[in-house]
Amino acid sequence: MANKVHKNGWYLWSSHGVVLFHIAIHPGCTVAEIAEGLCLTQRTVWGAIGDLRRAEMLHVERRGRKHHYTINMDARFRAPQVGSVRLGTVFGALAEENANGATNHSANGHASAN
């Protein structure tokens, strides 16, 4: 399933950006889950995560043999044009909406999609 090309042949976001979006929507996810969810190779995801970790944009939690990732909402974007914007400004609403949706589904007796 890896490396499916969008029908237009281009994307608005880089792999780094889509990895951040995926983690915002699926906090605590693993590399394998990110790769499958985004149709990227695990190698591509590892590269993006390495860059994002070095930029201190991700929190890493080790559970057993796997790493789980969440966004550091206090980190700032690296591009000079938006360097004053915190990641939480962009991704906070997504994370909150997803958390509320998971809570609402659980409260209603429905299984969460996570």
C-alpha positions, 0 to 999 in steps of 0.5 A: 500500500506504500507510495500511492500517488495522488491522482493529480501527482502532487500534494499540498503538504510535504511528508513532514507536514502530513506526518504531523497532521496524522499524529495530531489526529491519532496521538500516541500512534506508532511508525507502522500506523503512520506509514499505513495510514498515509500510504508511505514507507516506514523508511520515509516516516522514520526520516520525517520523524527523525527531523521532527524530533530533532526540531523538538516538534514531537514528544516520544513515549516508549512503550515496550519495544515501540515508540509512540508520538504526540505533537509538542504543541509549544514548538514553533514552525520552522519556516521563517514566514510562519516561525512565530506560529506555535504548532498548537495553533494549527494542530490543537483544534484537530487534536482536541476535536479528535479527543472529543470525538473519541470520548463521544463515541465511547460514551455512546457505546460505539467503538473508537476508530483509533 
